[in-house]
Amino acid sequence: MENLSTMHDPDHMDRLLTESQAAEFLGYTVRALQNWRVRGGGPKFLKISNRSVRYRRRDLMTWANSKVVASTSEPMGVGR
């Protein structure tokens, strides 16, 4: 869990998170993140190596904010 001093750190939004940390941050499973990486449609990520993936909080927040809609009749992701 993040504390207040961590959130006021200027680099807080750009620090790299592991796959598990990113999944917890978003409230999804690691498997969901893995599926989005293969199929597309998920948050941006950094591919450090063939076996190492990291996420920035900034990218996770941008992705989550792109999913905000005002009603159930609004199409998902249109124009985003």
N, C-alpha and C positions, 0 to 999 in steps of 0.2 A: 504494500500500500504506500502511496506517495504521501509525503508530509508537506507542510506549507513551505518550508525552506526549499525543498526540491522544486516545487512548482514555480517559485520566483527566480530560479536559475535561468539565465538567458538562453542556455543551450538545451533546456528541458525538452522542447518540442522537436529538436533535431537529434537527440540521443537515440542510439540504435537499440531496438528491442529484439529479443529472440522471438522465434515463432510462438512459443508458449506464452510469453509475456504479451505479445500482440493479440493472441486469441483471447486471453483473459481480459485485456483492455477493451476489446470489442464485445465480449460476452458470447463468443463463438468457440467452436472447437478448433484444434490444430488441423484436423482433417478438413474442415470447411475452408481454412486458409489454403491448404494444399490443393484442394479442388479448384478454388478460384485462380490459383496460379497457373494451373494447367488449362482451364477453360476460359479464363479471362473474367472480367467483371468485378474482381476484388480490388483491394487497395494496392497501391504501388509498393514495390519492395526492392530491396537491394540484394543482388545475387553475388555474394562474396566469393563463393567457390561453388563447385558442383553440389556440395553437400551443406552449404552454409547460406542461409537466407536471413536477412534482418529487415525490420520495419522501422520507420520513423513515426513518432507520435503525430507529427504534422500531417503525414500522408494518411494515417489512420483516421484522423479527425476530418480531413478533407473528404475522404471516401464516405465516411459516415454522414457528414453534412450533405453530401450529394444525394442521399437517400431520403431526405426529409420531404414529406408531402403534406398537403393540407387536408386531403380527404381520400377516401378509398377509390373514388372515381378518377383521381389523377393518375395518369400513366407513370410507371416507374422509370426513372432515369432518362426521360425524354429531355433532350437538350442539355444534358449534363455530362 
